[in-house]
Amino acid sequence: MRFPRRSLAVLAAVALTALAAGCGAGDEGSADGKITLNISTFSEWGYGDLLKEYQKLHPEITVKHNRFATSDEAKEQFQTALGAGSGLADVVGVDNSWMPQIRKYPDNFVDLSSPKVEGRWKDWTTKLATTDDGKLLGYATDIGPQTIAYRADLFKAAGLPTDRKAVAELFGGDDATWDDFFAVGEKFMAARTGPAFYDASASVATSWADQYEVLWEDPKTDDIIAGENKDLRNIYDTVTSHEDLSAHLARFSEDWVSAFQKDKFAVMLAPSWMLGVIKGNAAGVKGWDVADVYPNGGVNSGGSYLTVPTQSKHPKEAQALAEWLTAPEQQLKAFKSTGNFPSQVKAQNSPELQKVTDPFFHDAPVGKFLTARASAIKTIPYKGENYFAITAAFNDAINRVSVDKTHSAKESWDMFVDGLDALK
C-alpha cells in the first residue's frame, strides 16, 4: 500500500513526542503472565479482525494496534523513534519506500530469515528487504499491481466502448503503450462531455516512472542521477504536455476526494489498494469498472512490510505475529477486506483469489485481473537512500505545473533539478 508522499525533513535523534511514546514496544509482561505486543501500521491494512483472531489463537498474548492515518505520519514517528533508540512498536508496518533506510541500519532490526518463510514471495519482493549479507529485515504484506479503473458511463457519453474487454483493447490490450493511453485520452476529450480524462498528472508520471529500474539514483554509487536522466525527463515532458487530459488534482487532497462525487474525471491508474479508496470516495456513484490492461504491461506501485525492531522486548513473539499476519490465509482475508493485493505467491495463485469479484465495479473479476497485472510486472525501480525524497520532489514539480499552476513546465523542472543539490 502507498499513500501520498510529501517532502520530510531529516529528523535528528530527539526526545520522543507523546505520539511516539504512545506506540512503544511492549512491556515485559503483566501481572496475569500475558505478553503485550504493540503493532503500528498506517491507513487500512485489514488487521482489525485478524488481530482479534490471533489473540484467540494465542490467549497468552495481548496485541495493541496503533494505526496512523497516513504513511507520512507513520514515517515521521518511525524516524523520530529510530533516532532516539526507543519508542518503536514490537511490529512496525513500513512502506516499501522506507526499506533503503532500514537496510542502511540493519542492526536496528531483527533478521527475520526463517525456513518457515522461504519461498513465500517472489525474488523482487524479498530483495527490497534483504541486506547485502542476506539478512531479511521485513515480511512483505502486499504489493500494488496496477489496472486501469474507468467510468463506463462517462466513456459511453464520449462515444467510447464501455465493456471492460473492449476497453482493454481500446487501450492496446497486451501491447498497450503510453502513447496508446494518451491517444485514448485525446479521443475522450475530443467529445467535450465535461469531465477530464484522468485525475492527477503526478500519479500518471510516477506510475510510468516505476517501470524503469534506474531513474533516480545510480545503483552502484547511490549518486543522484534524476536531474540528468533522459528517461525521467521524457516522462516529465510528455505528461506536462498533456495537461489538457488532466483534472489538475493532487491525489488525497480535499479537492480530489470531492471530485469523485462530481464527475470530474473518467480514468484512474489504480493499484490494487486504490480500488478500495475509489469505493470509499465514490460511494453511490454507479459507473466505475476495471479493465485488465496497463501501459507497457504492468507495474508495481506501493506495497508494505512488517519489521521487528531490536528495541522490542519480545522479538521472538513479535516475529511470530508478523509471520502469521503475512501467511497466505491472512493475506487473502486482508485482500477481501481492503483490496490490498497479496504479496504471497501461494495466495496469488489460489483459486480463492481468482474467484474474487467486486460488486462496486460491476462485478469485475478483480482477483483475476490483478493477478494478471502482477504477473506482468517485469521491472522494479532501484530505491536508494534518497528515493523517498527525490520522488516526493518530482511529484511537487509536476504539481506546480498541473495543480498549483504557478510555474511553467521548464521553470518547475529547473526547480526540481536545483533542489536535488540539497540532497547530495
Secondary structure, DSSP 8 states (H G I E B T S, - for coil): ------------S----HHHHTT----S--TTS-EEEEEEEES--S-HHHHHHHHHH-TTEEEEEEEESSHHHHHHHHHHHHHHT----SEEEEEGGGHHHHHH-GGGB-----GGGTTSB-HHHHHTTB-TT--B--EEEEEEEEEEEEEHHHHHHTT---SHHHHHHHTTGGG--HHHHHHHHHHHHHT--SSEEES-HHHHHHHHHTT-SSSSB-TTT--B-GGG-HHHHHHHHHHHTTGGGB----TTSHHHHHHGGGT-EEEEEEEHHHHHHHHHHTTT---EEEES--TTS--EEEEEEEE-BTT-S-HHHHHHHHHHHTSHHHHHHHHHHH--EE-BHHHHT-HHHHT--BGGGTTB-HHHHHHHHHHT--------TTHHHHHHHHHHHHHHHHTS--S-HHHHHHHHHHHHGGG-
